[in-house]
């Protein structure tokens, strides 16, 4: 949920999502963006008497007597750190600090109902100001995008367009508790990044209203205890902090990255708006994970979108492919260096996408040093058996490419440079030594994989609950496995809501897990699970292999006791991977002979 954008002055704090709270605190610059000569600071009164701090960036205009222009509005919990986007001088940019954060009064409610109401009231106020011509757009990156996702069930006055990058469709499912597993490091990092600007603004807040400090402290504690302790399941509190429908049908530009820390939300948002008849676009061009070298991080697309819908420029943007993506070409670091594949479609997932069934097989692939060195094949083995591994914490830089991409700092970031020089820290070769691997035969032609995946897993464990962690990798001809995406599931949540799942040809290819109640397993008794993978976005080149690794959970997730897990391979109940294959792409074939 960290904001970041090229061209804006940023502290280290807001350009990285650290592995842990300690790393946040040790690397934080915590220096707010200085106000430019054209910025005007103001306070906006809400209906309950709380005032919100805001900054109006008049671009090339003077601080007083600004001309009436279309206005882009962002709602941020990160204080006076500036806007997430650069926009031309044709617009004003209004940044509103969410209640209980930064220098705003009130109590932070974790992007909940009162903050959502503030969005409506602040937009109405902005629409009526003399520097506004009555045409607004909402914009957001990460937390500020989430604020809009959470508010779309309300009528947003005067808003004619939206630009949203890397937000969550459901805060629980998409970032803080994916697969029912608390994403501890990310949660602590977010609280630190929200709390630090609020702490910096404390002197001003206390001078203005001594009681507001207590409200701010209460709000941070409220958010931490509720999100981290009081609501482990996806209950009504979490549902209030997610997408609850859209009554606006705004032309919306979604942006994300192939290895972003919260990629699911923009794909789901795009689908939801398309289903209700809107015409959104999805650009997968970079977000928290940085933009590939030689690209503009979607800047041109943003400018054209705003020009079309706020300035009525007939630039044809609405006629472009609805989905435009930069795919990896076998390796995340290589992608950041500028080696990527362009991909376009008119919907998500693309019409004609096939989910190929790849069975986990006990036959040795002869390629990987792991507990079993199994195979991944398109034909199910008749004989069933089980294979075991110890689910102990694993190396995050290898087994969580989304976190790794986010903290890498982009093409020139320090961690990315380290991983380029020490690639064994981010490939799967070390981690595979302690897990189960299933590797395909060398591909006879390129396989373009774009879309969500599903691991249909039959497994037993020695403990009532354990965390399933699975990684899909691209194995190059040297045998090195480069992680592409991750699937995860707490075994206390075996249920799936079929009506909300993505189904193709009678199979669930993107399971919508039921996290509404915990159902621990009977130790030692196998049952079925469906493990959702965040979207794959990679070209597996001819001669490469597709690999599935089942390993211990990333060390940055909420710690759990190590457990011995037994996976069913082959036979009538054998485990299988439903793997997305783009239209006109090759497929994974059986081993020769």
ChimeraX attribute file (.defattr): number of C-alpha atoms within 10 A of each C-alpha:
attribute: neighborCount
match mode: 1-to-1
recipient: residues
	/A:1	29
	/A:2	26
	/A:3	28
	/A:4	25
	/A:5	19
	/A:6	14
	/A:7	9
	/A:8	14
	/A:9	15
	/A:10	20
	/A:11	17
	/A:12	16
	/A:13	24
	/A:14	22
	/A:15	22
	/A:16	27
	/A:17	30
	/A:18	27
	/A:19	22
	/A:20	18
	/A:21	19
	/A:22	14
	/A:23	15
	/A:24	22
	/A:25	16
	/A:26	10
	/A:27	13
	/A:28	19
	/A:29	13
	/A:30	17
	/A:31	16
	/A:32	16
	/A:33	15
	/A:34	11
	/A:35	15
	/A:36	11
	/A:37	13
	/A:38	15
	/A:39	21
	/A:40	17
	/A:41	14
	/A:42	12
	/A:43	16
	/A:44	19
	/A:45	15
	/A:46	17
	/A:47	11
	/A:48	9
	/A:49	10
	/A:50	17
	/A:51	21
	/A:52	23
	/A:53	21
	/A:54	25
	/A:55	19
	/A:56	23
	/A:57	26
	/A:58	25
	/A:59	20
	/A:60	15
	/A:61	17
	/A:62	14
	/A:63	16
	/A:64	11
	/A:65	9
	/A:66	17
	/A:67	15
	/A:68	16
	/A:69	21
	/A:70	23
	/A:71	26
	/A:72	29
	/A:73	25
	/A:74	28
	/A:75	29
	/A:76	30
	/A:77	31
	/A:78	28
	/A:79	29
	/A:80	25
	/A:81	25
	/A:82	25
	/A:83	29
	/A:84	24
	/A:85	22
	/A:86	15
	/A:87	16
	/A:88	13
	/A:89	13
	/A:90	18
	/A:91	27
	/A:92	26
	/A:93	30
	/A:94	26
	/A:95	26
	/A:96	31
	/A:97	27
	/A:98	32
	/A:99	29
	/A:100	31
	/A:101	31
	/A:102	29
	/A:103	30
	/A:104	27
	/A:105	27
	/A:106	26
	/A:107	25
	/A:108	25
	/A:109	23
	/A:110	24
	/A:111	24
	/A:112	19
	/A:113	15
	/A:114	15
	/A:115	22
	/A:116	23
	/A:117	15
	/A:118	24
	/A:119	26
	/A:120	19
	/A:121	18
	/A:122	21
	/A:123	22
	/A:124	17
	/A:125	15
	/A:126	23
	/A:127	20
	/A:128	12
	/A:129	11
	/A:130	13
	/A:131	19
	/A:132	20
	/A:133	17
	/A:134	20
	/A:135	21
	/A:136	30
	/A:137	25
	/A:138	25
	/A:139	26
	/A:140	28
	/A:141	30
	/A:142	24
	/A:143	24
	/A:144	31
	/A:145	29
	/A:146	27
	/A:147	29
	/A:148	29
	/A:149	27
	/A:150	27
	/A:151	28
	/A:152	21
	/A:153	15
	/A:154	17
	/A:155	13
	/A:156	23
	/A:157	19
	/A:158	17
	/A:159	22
	/A:160	20
	/A:161	23
	/A:162	26
	/A:163	26
	/A:164	24
	/A:165	32
	/A:166	31
	/A:167	32
	/A:168	31
	/A:169	28
	/A:170	26
	/A:171	26
	/A:172	27
	/A:173	23
	/A:174	21
	/A:175	23
	/A:176	25
	/A:177	26
	/A:178	23
	/A:179	28
	/A:180	24
	/A:181	27
	/A:182	23
	/A:183	20
	/A:184	20
	/A:185	22
	/A:186	24
	/A:187	22
	/A:188	20
	/A:189	24
	/A:190	24
	/A:191	18
	/A:192	21
	/A:193	24
	/A:194	23
	/A:195	22
	/A:196	20
	/A:197	21
	/A:198	25
	/A:199	17
	/A:200	16
	/A:201	18
	/A:202	20
	/A:203	14
	/A:204	12
	/A:205	20
	/A:206	15
	/A:207	11
	/A:208	11
	/A:209	11
	/A:210	13
	/A:211	13
	/A:212	21
	/A:213	23
	/A:214	13
	/A:215	17
	/A:216	27
	/A:217	18
	/A:218	17
	/A:219	21
	/A:220	22
	/A:221	16
	/A:222	17
	/A:223	19
	/A:224	17
	/A:225	12
	/A:226	16
	/A:227	21
	/A:228	17
	/A:229	11
	/A:230	12
	/A:231	14
	/A:232	19
	/A:233	20
	/A:234	19
	/A:235	13
	/A:236	10
	/A:237	16
	/A:238	19
	/A:239	15
	/A:240	18
	/A:241	24
	/A:242	25
	/A:243	23
	/A:244	16
	/A:245	15
	/A:246	17
	/A:247	13
	/A:248	17
	/A:249	18
	/A:250	21
	/A:251	22
	/A:252	25
	/A:253	23
	/A:254	26
	/A:255	28
	/A:256	32
	/A:257	29
	/A:258	30
	/A:259	29
	/A:260	22
	/A:261	28
	/A:262	29
	/A:263	26
	/A:264	22
	/A:265	27
	/A:266	28
	/A:267	26
	/A:268	17
	/A:269	22
	/A:270	24
	/A:271	17
	/A:272	17
	/A:273	20
	/A:274	17
	/A:275	10
	/A:276	12
	/A:277	9
	/A:278	16
	/A:279	17
	/A:280	24
	/A:281	27
	/A:282	27
	/A:283	24
	/A:284	29
	/A:285	23
	/A:286	25
	/A:287	29
	/A:288	34
	/A:289	30
	/A:290	28
	/A:291	26
	/A:292	25
	/A:293	17
	/A:294	10
	/A:295	14
	/A:296	13
	/A:297	22
	/A:298	17
	/A:299	16
	/A:300	10
	/A:301	17
	/A:302	21
	/A:303	14
	/A:304	18
	/A:305	25
	/A:306	27
	/A:307	19
	/A:308	18
	/A:309	21
	/A:310	21
	/A:311	15
	/A:312	10
	/A:313	13
	/A:314	11
	/A:315	11
	/A:316	10
	/A:317	16
	/A:318	16
	/A:319	8
	/A:320	12
	/A:321	15
	/A:322	20
	/A:323	21
	/A:324	19
	/A:325	22
	/A:326	24
	/A:327	27
	/A:328	27
	/A:329	21
	/A:330	25
	/A:331	23
	/A:332	27
	/A:333	23
	/A:334	16
	/A:335	21
	/A:336	23
	/A:337	15
	/A:338	17
	/A:339	18
	/A:340	21
	/A:341	16
	/A:342	12
	/A:343	17
	/A:344	15
	/A:345	17
	/A:346	14
	/A:347	17
	/A:348	17
	/A:349	19
	/A:350	16
	/A:351	11
	/A:352	10
	/A:353	18
	/A:354	23
	/A:355	23
	/A:356	17
	/A:357	20
	/A:358	24
	/A:359	24
	/A:360	29
	/A:361	32
	/A:362	22
	/A:363	14
	/A:364	15
	/A:365	18
	/A:366	12
	/A:367	20
	/A:368	23
	/A:369	17
	/A:370	19
	/A:371	15
	/A:372	23
	/A:373	22
	/A:374	26
	/A:375	26
	/A:376	30
	/A:377	23
	/A:378	20
	/A:379	14
	/A:380	21
	/A:381	18
	/A:382	12
	/A:383	12
	/A:384	16
	/A:385	16
	/A:386	15
	/A:387	15
	/A:388	17
	/A:389	20
	/A:390	17
	/A:391	23
	/A:392	20
	/A:393	22
	/A:394	22
	/A:395	18
	/A:396	20
	/A:397	26
	/A:398	26
	/A:399	35
	/A:400	27
	/A:401	25
	/A:402	26
	/A:403	26
	/A:404	25
	/A:405	27
	/A:406	26
	/A:407	24
	/A:408	26
	/A:409	21
	/A:410	25
	/A:411	20
	/A:412	13
	/A:413	14
	/A:414	13
	/A:415	18
	/A:416	23
	/A:417	16
	/A:418	13
	/A:419	17
	/A:420	15
	/A:421	10
	/A:422	11
	/A:423	18
	/A:424	17
	/A:425	18
	/A:426	26
	/A:427	26
	/A:428	26
	/A:429	20
	/A:430	17
	/A:431	24
	/A:432	25
	/A:433	16
	/A:434	21
	/A:435	23
	/A:436	25
	/A:437	30
	/A:438	27
	/A:439	27
	/A:440	26
	/A:441	21
	/A:442	20
	/A:443	20
	/A:444	16
	/A:445	16
	/A:446	16
	/A:447	24
	/A:448	25
	/A:449	26
	/A:450	24
	/A:451	24
	/A:452	24
	/A:453	29
	/A:454	24
	/A:455	26
	/A:456	22
	/A:457	22
	/A:458	19
	/A:459	23
	/A:460	25
	/A:461	24
	/A:462	16
	/A:463	17
	/A:464	16
	/A:465	21
	/A:466	26
	/A:467	28
	/A:468	22
	/A:469	24
	/A:470	26
	/A:471	23
	/A:472	27
	/A:473	27
	/A:474	27
	/A:475	28
	/A:476	19
	/A:477	14
	/A:478	8
	/A:479	14
	/A:480	19
	/A:481	30
	/A:482	27
	/A:483	26
	/A:484	27
	/A:485	24
	/A:486	24
	/A:487	24
	/A:488	23
	/A:489	24
	/A:490	23
	/A:491	28
	/A:492	20
	/A:493	23
	/A:494	19
	/A:495	19
	/A:496	18
	/A:497	11
	/A:498	15
	/A:499	9
	/A:500	12
	/A:501	15
	/A:502	15
	/A:503	13
	/A:504	12
	/A:505	8
	/A:506	7
	/A:507	14
	/A:508	20
	/A:509	28
	/A:510	25
	/A:511	26
	/A:512	20
	/A:513	23
	/A:514	18
	/A:515	24
	/A:516	14
	/A:517	13
	/A:518	18
	/A:519	14
	/A:520	15
	/A:521	20
	/A:522	14
	/A:523	13
	/A:524	15
	/A:525	12
	/A:526	17
	/A:527	17
	/A:528	17
	/A:529	24
	/A:530	28
	/A:531	29
	/A:532	24
	/A:533	26
	/A:534	25
	/A:535	23
	/A:536	24
	/A:537	26
	/A:538	27
	/A:539	23
	/A:540	26
	/A:541	22
	/A:542	15
	/A:543	14
	/A:544	25
	/A:545	25
	/A:546	24
	/A:547	24
	/A:548	26
	/A:549	26
	/A:550	25
	/A:551	26
	/A:552	28
	/A:553	28
	/A:554	22
	/A:555	19
	/A:556	21
	/A:557	24
	/A:558	15
	/A:559	16
	/A:560	16
	/A:561	12
	/A:562	16
	/A:563	18
	/A:564	16
	/A:565	25
	/A:566	20
	/A:567	22
	/A:568	26
	/A:569	26
	/A:570	21
	/A:571	14
	/A:572	12
	/A:573	16
	/A:574	24
	/A:575	24
	/A:576	25
	/A:577	24
	/A:578	20
	/A:579	24
	/A:580	25
	/A:581	24
	/A:582	22
	/A:583	16
	/A:584	11
	/A:585	14
	/A:586	18
	/A:587	22
	/A:588	24
	/A:589	17
	/A:590	17
	/A:591	14
	/A:592	6
	/A:593	3
